[in-house]
Amino acid sequence: MVKGYKDIIKNYFKDYSLVESNLNSFNNFLDKELQKIIDEMGEIVPTIIPQEFENFKIKFNKIKVGKPEITEADGSRRNIFPMEARLRKLTYSAPIYMEVATYINDIQRELFTLQVGKMPIMLRSKYCHLNGLKKEELVKNGEDPADTGGYFILNGNERVLITVEDLASNKFFVKKVATGPSPYVGKLFSERENYRIPHTIEQMKEGIINLSFARFQRVPIIEVIKSLGLVKDQAIMEMIGSDKQTDDLLVNLYNSVDLKNQKEAVESLAKRIGMMQREFVEERTLEQLDRYLLPHIGGSTPKDRLNKAHHLCKLIRKYIYISNGHASLSDQDHYSNKKLKMSGDLLHDLFRVNLRALVQDILYNFQRLVKRGKFTSVKIIIRDQLLSSRIKSAMATGTWPGGRAGISQNIARTNAVDTVSHLQRVVSLLTSSQENFDARALHSTHWGRLCPVETPEGTPIGLRKNLSLLSTVSKAGNEEKIKKILEGESLKLT
């Protein structure tokens, strides 16, 4: 044992909290991710507009979150501290302000900032009144100086958002299955902005490799590649690589040999997915491919389609290598293949879904007023209670978008150790009623990241874990910045 390790750990916790990763995740959500969600929303264009307007659109611009405050019965506003929220059974939340602009005939008509809701604030985060207070000031405000924060107060109850463990997106995994048409199945969850599309690759008994995603179910993958613009069989074979997999490739290429150009491939693909419209079949099929096929790779230009075709070739190569025994199966339990969704990530998902609900409500109210001929301003149709109540309800009940439950829980207060344990908890999305032996087992990559001792007895064993005391969770990097650096070094990205 290294001498002085206690002093090192003590000094570490002078600068860093036990729940540092959760605090950083929440701060990052309010500082950066919130604005990204607003930017993704783009322009809101109603289908029904007043007759005197040629076009009308609404745009959300900047968004910011204030500090926790309370509105009293007489209408006055003032700051609120956590202890008062606990005692009066209130929600410790801060107002969300958004800048909204309206355009009539492409000319800006209105520009105003108003409150669109309230966001529960994590204790000791950057937006909390307790942040940066000294020990004496914390005691004066009724707080325990040793309390780590990292939780929320809703209706006077202390609630914690449990960290969720999930498979990393945009990674291709091949596993062996006991049932089904193929003994090996490759899966990839392609995620970008508000899209998360599962892709499945499997080889049928006759040797044809099929791809499934969105409405494209079990379509020949070579057909998809040709529809993306990579038409020549020789080019496809070179991109996949012919060593150790020639027979599998020849079978798939022969199956699509009649498709001589991109148009023929797209028409064949349209028939397979039941595209009934005779007009604009090619455009609509390509639009479906651009939107739902590997959304994490590029956009909708011809260059991006070729990048997607090249990526599919790489997936085929990996799939054939593993199914033929030339490479080992993907280790899904390796922690480099996992991601932890902390409070900021969970609130990101929740806010994005509820912002869409707010937009739909704005459109409904707008069109209702237009039909009655009573529309005056967008300001009167934005209900700030809608967003607040939906976020508060989800955090108070633990029911999250996607049908997940138990995300938010009442914090354990048996003792200080129990509280820290609850704040550091990590839960897998796998159901505890199934065996999942590999997922429950202790993996070598857990070392230094997860506590090997603290997991419950019984059915949830190995699925409910806890972060190690000194572990930290890093934020996702800036992919575009990394791409530019690599391209600047003359590295070809495909």
HUTA-V551580 format. One record per residue. N is the residue number from 1. RES is the residue in one small letter. SS is DSSP state (H for helix, E for strand, C for the rest). D_FIRST is the distance of its C-alpha to the first C-alpha in whole Angstrom. Layout:
n=N res=RES ss=SS d_first=D_FIRST
n=N res=RES ss=SS d_first=D_FIRST
This chain:
n=1 res=m ss=C d_first=0
n=2 res=v ss=C d_first=4
n=3 res=k ss=C d_first=6
n=4 res=g ss=C d_first=9
n=5 res=y ss=H d_first=8
n=6 res=k ss=H d_first=11
n=7 res=d ss=H d_first=13
n=8 res=i ss=H d_first=13
n=9 res=i ss=H d_first=14
n=10 res=k ss=H d_first=16
n=11 res=n ss=H d_first=18
n=12 res=y ss=H d_first=18
n=13 res=f ss=H d_first=20
n=14 res=k ss=H d_first=22
n=15 res=d ss=H d_first=24
n=16 res=y ss=C d_first=23
n=17 res=s ss=C d_first=24
n=18 res=l ss=C d_first=23
n=19 res=v ss=C d_first=26
n=20 res=e ss=H d_first=26
n=21 res=s ss=H d_first=27
n=22 res=n ss=H d_first=30
n=23 res=l ss=H d_first=31
n=24 res=n ss=H d_first=31
n=25 res=s ss=H d_first=33
n=26 res=f ss=H d_first=36
n=27 res=n ss=H d_first=36
n=28 res=n ss=H d_first=37
n=29 res=f ss=H d_first=39
n=30 res=l ss=H d_first=41
n=31 res=d ss=H d_first=41
n=32 res=k ss=H d_first=42
n=33 res=e ss=H d_first=42
n=34 res=l ss=H d_first=45
n=35 res=q ss=H d_first=47
n=36 res=k ss=H d_first=47
n=37 res=i ss=H d_first=48
n=38 res=i ss=H d_first=51
n=39 res=d ss=H d_first=52
n=40 res=e ss=H d_first=51
n=41 res=m ss=H d_first=54
n=42 res=g ss=C d_first=57
n=43 res=e ss=E d_first=60
n=44 res=i ss=E d_first=62
n=45 res=v ss=C d_first=65
n=46 res=p ss=C d_first=67
n=47 res=t ss=C d_first=70
n=48 res=i ss=C d_first=73
n=49 res=i ss=C d_first=74
n=50 res=p ss=C d_first=77
n=51 res=q ss=C d_first=80
n=52 res=e ss=C d_first=80
n=53 res=f ss=C d_first=77
n=54 res=e ss=C d_first=76
n=55 res=n ss=C d_first=72
n=56 res=f ss=E d_first=70
n=57 res=k ss=E d_first=66
n=58 res=i ss=E d_first=63
n=59 res=k ss=E d_first=60
n=60 res=f ss=E d_first=57
n=61 res=n ss=E d_first=56
n=62 res=k ss=E d_first=53
n=63 res=i ss=E d_first=51
n=64 res=k ss=E d_first=48
n=65 res=v ss=E d_first=47
n=66 res=g ss=E d_first=47
n=67 res=k ss=E d_first=46
n=68 res=p ss=E d_first=46
n=69 res=e ss=E d_first=49
n=70 res=i ss=E d_first=52
n=71 res=t ss=E d_first=56
n=72 res=e ss=C d_first=57
n=73 res=a ss=C d_first=61
n=74 res=d ss=C d_first=63
n=75 res=g ss=C d_first=61
n=76 res=s ss=C d_first=59
n=77 res=r ss=E d_first=56
n=78 res=r ss=E d_first=53
n=79 res=n ss=E d_first=49
n=80 res=i ss=C d_first=47
n=81 res=f ss=C d_first=44
n=82 res=p ss=H d_first=42
n=83 res=m ss=H d_first=42
n=84 res=e ss=H d_first=46
n=85 res=a ss=H d_first=46
n=86 res=r ss=H d_first=44
n=87 res=l ss=H d_first=47
n=88 res=r ss=C d_first=50
n=89 res=k ss=C d_first=48
n=90 res=l ss=C d_first=48
n=91 res=t ss=C d_first=47
n=92 res=y ss=C d_first=44
n=93 res=s ss=E d_first=46
n=94 res=a ss=E d_first=47
n=95 res=p ss=E d_first=50
n=96 res=i ss=E d_first=50
n=97 res=y ss=E d_first=53
n=98 res=m ss=E d_first=54
n=99 res=e ss=E d_first=57
n=100 res=v ss=E d_first=60
n=101 res=a ss=E d_first=63
n=102 res=t ss=E d_first=66
n=103 res=y ss=E d_first=68
n=104 res=i ss=E d_first=72
n=105 res=n ss=C d_first=73
n=106 res=d ss=C d_first=70
n=107 res=i ss=E d_first=71
n=108 res=q ss=E d_first=68
n=109 res=r ss=E d_first=70
n=110 res=e ss=E d_first=67
n=111 res=l ss=E d_first=64
n=112 res=f ss=E d_first=62
n=113 res=t ss=E d_first=59
n=114 res=l ss=E d_first=58
n=115 res=q ss=E d_first=56
n=116 res=v ss=E d_first=55
n=117 res=g ss=E d_first=53
n=118 res=k ss=E d_first=50
n=119 res=m ss=E d_first=46
n=120 res=p ss=E d_first=44
n=121 res=i ss=C d_first=41
n=122 res=m ss=C d_first=37
n=123 res=l ss=C d_first=36
n=124 res=r ss=C d_first=34
n=125 res=s ss=C d_first=35
n=126 res=k ss=C d_first=37
n=127 res=y ss=C d_first=40
n=128 res=c ss=C d_first=39
n=129 res=h ss=C d_first=41
n=130 res=l ss=C d_first=37
n=131 res=n ss=C d_first=36
n=132 res=g ss=C d_first=35
n=133 res=l ss=C d_first=36
n=134 res=k ss=C d_first=34
n=135 res=k ss=H d_first=33
n=136 res=e ss=H d_first=37
n=137 res=e ss=H d_first=39
n=138 res=l ss=H d_first=37
n=139 res=v ss=H d_first=38
n=140 res=k ss=H d_first=41
n=141 res=n ss=C d_first=41
n=142 res=g ss=C d_first=40
n=143 res=e ss=C d_first=37
n=144 res=d ss=C d_first=33
n=145 res=p ss=C d_first=31
n=146 res=a ss=C d_first=28
n=147 res=d ss=C d_first=30
n=148 res=t ss=C d_first=28
n=149 res=g ss=C d_first=32
n=150 res=g ss=C d_first=32
n=151 res=y ss=C d_first=35
n=152 res=f ss=E d_first=38
n=153 res=i ss=E d_first=41
n=154 res=l ss=E d_first=44
n=155 res=n ss=C d_first=47
n=156 res=g ss=C d_first=45
n=157 res=n ss=E d_first=42
n=158 res=e ss=E d_first=39
n=159 res=r ss=E d_first=38
n=160 res=v ss=E d_first=35
n=161 res=l ss=E d_first=35
n=162 res=i ss=C d_first=33
n=163 res=t ss=E d_first=32
n=164 res=v ss=E d_first=33
n=165 res=e ss=E d_first=32
n=166 res=d ss=E d_first=35
n=167 res=l ss=E d_first=35
n=168 res=a ss=C d_first=35
n=169 res=s ss=C d_first=39
n=170 res=n ss=C d_first=41
n=171 res=k ss=C d_first=39
n=172 res=f ss=E d_first=41
n=173 res=f ss=E d_first=39
n=174 res=v ss=E d_first=41
n=175 res=k ss=E d_first=41
n=176 res=k ss=E d_first=43
n=177 res=v ss=C d_first=45
n=178 res=a ss=C d_first=47
n=179 res=t ss=C d_first=50
n=180 res=g ss=C d_first=52
n=181 res=p ss=C d_first=54
n=182 res=s ss=C d_first=52
n=183 res=p ss=C d_first=49
n=184 res=y ss=E d_first=46
n=185 res=v ss=E d_first=46
n=186 res=g ss=E d_first=45
n=187 res=k ss=E d_first=44
n=188 res=l ss=E d_first=43
n=189 res=f ss=E d_first=43
n=190 res=s ss=E d_first=45
n=191 res=e ss=E d_first=44
n=192 res=r ss=E d_first=46
n=193 res=e ss=C d_first=46
n=194 res=n ss=C d_first=48
n=195 res=y ss=E d_first=48
n=196 res=r ss=E d_first=46
n=197 res=i ss=E d_first=48
n=198 res=p ss=E d_first=47
n=199 res=h ss=E d_first=48
n=200 res=t ss=E d_first=49
n=201 res=i ss=E d_first=49
n=202 res=e ss=E d_first=51
n=203 res=q ss=E d_first=53
n=204 res=m ss=C d_first=56
n=205 res=k ss=C d_first=58
n=206 res=e ss=C d_first=60
n=207 res=g ss=C d_first=57
n=208 res=i ss=C d_first=58
n=209 res=i ss=E d_first=55
n=210 res=n ss=E d_first=55
n=211 res=l ss=E d_first=53
n=212 res=s ss=E d_first=53
n=213 res=f ss=E d_first=53
n=214 res=a ss=C d_first=55
n=215 res=r ss=C d_first=58
n=216 res=f ss=E d_first=58
n=217 res=q ss=E d_first=57
n=218 res=r ss=E d_first=57
n=219 res=v ss=E d_first=59
n=220 res=p ss=E d_first=59
n=221 res=i ss=H d_first=56
n=222 res=i ss=H d_first=58
n=223 res=e ss=H d_first=61
n=224 res=v ss=H d_first=58
n=225 res=i ss=H d_first=57
n=226 res=k ss=H d_first=61
n=227 res=s ss=H d_first=61
n=228 res=l ss=C d_first=59
n=229 res=g ss=C d_first=61
n=230 res=l ss=C d_first=59
n=231 res=v ss=C d_first=62
n=232 res=k ss=C d_first=63
n=233 res=d ss=H d_first=61
n=234 res=q ss=H d_first=61
n=235 res=a ss=H d_first=58
n=236 res=i ss=H d_first=57
n=237 res=m ss=H d_first=56
n=238 res=e ss=H d_first=55
n=239 res=m ss=H d_first=52
n=240 res=i ss=H d_first=51
n=241 res=g ss=C d_first=51
n=242 res=s ss=C d_first=53
n=243 res=d ss=C d_first=51
n=244 res=k ss=C d_first=50
n=245 res=q ss=C d_first=52
n=246 res=t ss=H d_first=55
n=247 res=d ss=H d_first=57
n=248 res=d ss=H d_first=55
n=249 res=l ss=H d_first=56
n=250 res=l ss=H d_first=60
n=251 res=v ss=H d_first=60
n=252 res=n ss=H d_first=59
n=253 res=l ss=H d_first=61
n=254 res=y ss=H d_first=64
n=255 res=n ss=H d_first=64
n=256 res=s ss=C d_first=64
n=257 res=v ss=C d_first=66
n=258 res=d ss=C d_first=69
n=259 res=l ss=C d_first=68
n=260 res=k ss=C d_first=69
n=261 res=n ss=C d_first=68
n=262 res=q ss=H d_first=66
n=263 res=k ss=H d_first=69
n=264 res=e ss=H d_first=69
n=265 res=a ss=H d_first=65
n=266 res=v ss=H d_first=65
n=267 res=e ss=H d_first=69
n=268 res=s ss=H d_first=67
n=269 res=l ss=H d_first=64
n=270 res=a ss=H d_first=66
n=271 res=k ss=H d_first=68
n=272 res=r ss=H d_first=65
n=273 res=i ss=C d_first=64
n=274 res=g ss=C d_first=67
n=275 res=m ss=C d_first=68
n=276 res=m ss=C d_first=72
n=277 res=q ss=C d_first=73
n=278 res=r ss=C d_first=75
n=279 res=e ss=C d_first=75
n=280 res=f ss=C d_first=71
n=281 res=v ss=H d_first=70
n=282 res=e ss=H d_first=68
n=283 res=e ss=H d_first=67
n=284 res=r ss=H d_first=65
n=285 res=t ss=H d_first=64
n=286 res=l ss=H d_first=62
n=287 res=e ss=H d_first=61
n=288 res=q ss=H d_first=59
n=289 res=l ss=H d_first=57
n=290 res=d ss=H d_first=56
n=291 res=r ss=H d_first=55
n=292 res=y ss=H d_first=54
n=293 res=l ss=C d_first=52
n=294 res=l ss=C d_first=49
n=295 res=p ss=C d_first=49
n=296 res=h ss=C d_first=46
n=297 res=i ss=C d_first=48
n=298 res=g ss=C d_first=50
n=299 res=g ss=C d_first=54
n=300 res=s ss=C d_first=57
n=301 res=t ss=C d_first=58
n=302 res=p ss=H d_first=59
n=303 res=k ss=H d_first=56
n=304 res=d ss=H d_first=54
n=305 res=r ss=H d_first=56
n=306 res=l ss=H d_first=55
n=307 res=n ss=H d_first=52
n=308 res=k ss=H d_first=52
n=309 res=a ss=H d_first=53
n=310 res=h ss=H d_first=51
n=311 res=h ss=H d_first=48
n=312 res=l ss=H d_first=50
n=313 res=c ss=H d_first=50
n=314 res=k ss=H d_first=47
n=315 res=l ss=H d_first=46
n=316 res=i ss=H d_first=49
n=317 res=r ss=H d_first=47
n=318 res=k ss=H d_first=44
n=319 res=y ss=H d_first=46
n=320 res=i ss=H d_first=48
n=321 res=y ss=H d_first=45
n=322 res=i ss=H d_first=43
n=323 res=s ss=H d_first=46
n=324 res=n ss=C d_first=47
n=325 res=g ss=C d_first=44
n=326 res=h ss=C d_first=43
n=327 res=a ss=C d_first=40
n=328 res=s ss=C d_first=37
n=329 res=l ss=C d_first=38
n=330 res=s ss=C d_first=36
n=331 res=d ss=C d_first=33
n=332 res=q ss=C d_first=33
n=333 res=d ss=C d_first=30
n=334 res=h ss=C d_first=28
n=335 res=y ss=H d_first=27
n=336 res=s ss=H d_first=28
n=337 res=n ss=H d_first=32
n=338 res=k ss=E d_first=31
n=339 res=k ss=E d_first=32
n=340 res=l ss=E d_first=31
n=341 res=k ss=E d_first=34
n=342 res=m ss=C d_first=33
n=343 res=s ss=H d_first=35
n=344 res=g ss=H d_first=37
n=345 res=d ss=H d_first=37
n=346 res=l ss=H d_first=39
n=347 res=l ss=H d_first=41
n=348 res=h ss=H d_first=42
n=349 res=d ss=H d_first=43
n=350 res=l ss=H d_first=45
n=351 res=f ss=H d_first=47
n=352 res=r ss=H d_first=48
n=353 res=v ss=H d_first=50
n=354 res=n ss=H d_first=51
n=355 res=l ss=H d_first=52
n=356 res=r ss=H d_first=55
n=357 res=a ss=H d_first=56
n=358 res=l ss=H d_first=57
n=359 res=v ss=H d_first=59
n=360 res=q ss=H d_first=61
n=361 res=d ss=H d_first=62
n=362 res=i ss=H d_first=63
n=363 res=l ss=H d_first=65
n=364 res=y ss=H d_first=66
n=365 res=n ss=H d_first=67
n=366 res=f ss=H d_first=69
n=367 res=q ss=H d_first=71
n=368 res=r ss=H d_first=72
n=369 res=l ss=H d_first=73
n=370 res=v ss=H d_first=75
n=371 res=k ss=H d_first=77
n=372 res=r ss=H d_first=78
n=373 res=g ss=C d_first=79
n=374 res=k ss=C d_first=77
n=375 res=f ss=C d_first=74
n=376 res=t ss=C d_first=73
n=377 res=s ss=C d_first=70
n=378 res=v ss=H d_first=66
n=379 res=k ss=H d_first=65
n=380 res=i ss=H d_first=67
n=381 res=i ss=H d_first=65
n=382 res=i ss=C d_first=62
n=383 res=r ss=C d_first=60
n=384 res=d ss=H d_first=57
n=385 res=q ss=H d_first=57
n=386 res=l ss=H d_first=56
n=387 res=l ss=H d_first=53
n=388 res=s ss=H d_first=52
n=389 res=s ss=H d_first=53
n=390 res=r ss=H d_first=51
n=391 res=i ss=H d_first=48
n=392 res=k ss=H d_first=48
n=393 res=s ss=H d_first=49
n=394 res=a ss=H d_first=46
n=395 res=m ss=H d_first=43
n=396 res=a ss=H d_first=45
n=397 res=t ss=H d_first=45
n=398 res=g ss=C d_first=43
n=399 res=t ss=C d_first=45
n=400 res=w ss=E d_first=44
n=401 res=p ss=C d_first=46
n=402 res=g ss=C d_first=46
n=403 res=g ss=C d_first=47
n=404 res=r ss=E d_first=43
n=405 res=a ss=C d_first=43
n=406 res=g ss=C d_first=40
n=407 res=i ss=C d_first=38
n=408 res=s ss=E d_first=39
n=409 res=q ss=E d_first=38
n=410 res=n ss=E d_first=38
n=411 res=i ss=C d_first=35
n=412 res=a ss=C d_first=33
n=413 res=r ss=C d_first=33
n=414 res=t ss=C d_first=32
n=415 res=n ss=C d_first=29
n=416 res=a ss=H d_first=27
n=417 res=v ss=H d_first=24
n=418 res=d ss=H d_first=27
n=419 res=t ss=H d_first=29
n=420 res=v ss=H d_first=25
n=421 res=s ss=H d_first=25
n=422 res=h ss=H d_first=29
n=423 res=l ss=H d_first=28
n=424 res=q ss=C d_first=26
n=425 res=r ss=E d_first=28
n=426 res=v ss=E d_first=29
n=427 res=v ss=E d_first=32
n=428 res=s ss=E d_first=33
n=429 res=l ss=C d_first=37
n=430 res=l ss=C d_first=37
n=431 res=t ss=C d_first=39
n=432 res=s ss=C d_first=38
n=433 res=s ss=C d_first=41
n=434 res=q ss=C d_first=40
n=435 res=e ss=C d_first=38
n=436 res=n ss=C d_first=36
n=437 res=f ss=H d_first=34
n=438 res=d ss=H d_first=32
n=439 res=a ss=H d_first=32
n=440 res=r ss=H d_first=30
n=441 res=a ss=C d_first=27
n=442 res=l ss=C d_first=24
n=443 res=h ss=C d_first=24
n=444 res=s ss=H d_first=21
n=445 res=t ss=H d_first=22
n=446 res=h ss=H d_first=21
n=447 res=w ss=C d_first=17
n=448 res=g ss=C d_first=16
n=449 res=r ss=C d_first=19
n=450 res=l ss=E d_first=20
n=451 res=c ss=C d_first=19
n=452 res=p ss=C d_first=19
n=453 res=v ss=C d_first=20
n=454 res=e ss=C d_first=23
n=455 res=t ss=C d_first=26
n=456 res=p ss=C d_first=29
n=457 res=e ss=C d_first=31
n=458 res=g ss=C d_first=34
n=459 res=t ss=C d_first=36
n=460 res=p ss=C d_first=34
n=461 res=i ss=C d_first=30
n=462 res=g ss=C d_first=28
n=463 res=l ss=C d_first=31
n=464 res=r ss=E d_first=30
n=465 res=k ss=E d_first=26
n=466 res=n ss=E d_first=24
n=467 res=l ss=E d_first=22
n=468 res=s ss=C d_first=18
n=469 res=l ss=C d_first=18
n=470 res=l ss=C d_first=17
n=471 res=s ss=C d_first=19
n=472 res=t ss=C d_first=23
n=473 res=v ss=C d_first=26
n=474 res=s ss=C d_first=28
n=475 res=k ss=C d_first=32
n=476 res=a ss=C d_first=34
n=477 res=g ss=C d_first=35
n=478 res=n ss=C d_first=39
n=479 res=e ss=H d_first=40
n=480 res=e ss=H d_first=43
n=481 res=k ss=H d_first=42
n=482 res=i ss=H d_first=39
n=483 res=k ss=H d_first=43
n=484 res=k ss=H d_first=45
n=485 res=i ss=H d_first=42
n=486 res=l ss=H d_first=42
n=487 res=e ss=H d_first=46
n=488 res=g ss=H d_first=46
n=489 res=e ss=C d_first=44
n=490 res=s ss=C d_first=47
n=491 res=l ss=C d_first=45
n=492 res=k ss=C d_first=47
n=493 res=l ss=C d_first=46
n=494 res=t ss=C d_first=48
